[in-house]
Amino acid sequence: MTLIVIIMFAIAYLLIVVVLKFFYKWKHTLKIASIPLLSVLVILSVYLIIGQPIEFFGLTGMILVFGLGLDYIIYMIENIKREKKGLIQDETSKLEPFAIFLSFLTTALSFGALAFSNFVPVHTIGLTIFLGLISAFTCTLF
């Protein structure tokens, strides 16, 4: 079942890149597509360092991080595009990045708390999502 999830995850990633290309230039498409990929690489790296195998619940967490990471970067890029077009001329342009930060913070803390569980599946999904959200949000800022 884990192999099927990995294959479906890869197919979904490719489809998302194709769909993004319809709405964005290559520069933005590649930037958006890189965030979930970098998040997954960070998660895998940490799991390799701590010697924990990636199992079904870890993959499930990666899928959730995949979607949330895309949301962060898409919202930020859209905000920047509106600013450049002059559609935002007041202080509201600062509200969207702050709202994204609050969304990240509450989600990361909620799932991060699950990482302290003694029940292995809950610990795994909490740790995976926490690591992925931190990397996705950090990459979104740059």
CORDA-V683602 format. One record per residue. N is the residue number from 0. BURIAL is b if it has 24 or more other C-alpha atoms within 12 Angstrom, else e. Layout:
[[N | BURIAL] [N | BURIAL]]
This chain:
[[0 | e] [1 | e] [2 | e] [3 | e] [4 | e] [5 | e] [6 | e] [7 | e] [8 | b] [9 | e] [10 | e] [11 | e] [12 | b] [13 | e] [14 | e] [15 | b] [16 | b] [17 | e] [18 | e] [19 | e] [20 | e] [21 | e] [22 | e] [23 | e] [24 | e] [25 | e] [26 | e] [27 | b] [28 | b] [29 | b] [30 | b] [31 | b] [32 | b] [33 | b] [34 | b] [35 | b] [36 | b] [37 | b] [38 | b] [39 | b] [40 | e] [41 | b] [42 | b] [43 | b] [44 | e] [45 | e] [46 | e] [47 | e] [48 | e] [49 | e] [50 | e] [51 | e] [52 | e] [53 | b] [54 | b] [55 | e] [56 | b] [57 | b] [58 | b] [59 | b] [60 | b] [61 | b] [62 | b] [63 | b] [64 | b] [65 | b] [66 | b] [67 | b] [68 | b] [69 | b] [70 | b] [71 | b] [72 | b] [73 | b] [74 | b] [75 | b] [76 | b] [77 | e] [78 | b] [79 | e] [80 | e] [81 | e] [82 | e] [83 | e] [84 | e] [85 | e] [86 | e] [87 | e] [88 | e] [89 | e] [90 | e] [91 | e] [92 | b] [93 | e] [94 | e] [95 | b] [96 | b] [97 | e] [98 | e] [99 | b] [100 | b] [101 | e] [102 | e] [103 | b] [104 | e] [105 | e] [106 | b] [107 | b] [108 | e] [109 | e] [110 | b] [111 | b] [112 | e] [113 | b] [114 | b] [115 | e] [116 | e] [117 | e] [118 | e] [119 | e] [120 | e] [121 | b] [122 | b] [123 | b] [124 | b] [125 | b] [126 | b] [127 | b] [128 | b] [129 | b] [130 | b] [131 | b] [132 | b] [133 | b] [134 | b] [135 | b] [136 | b] [137 | e] [138 | b] [139 | b] [140 | e] [141 | e]]
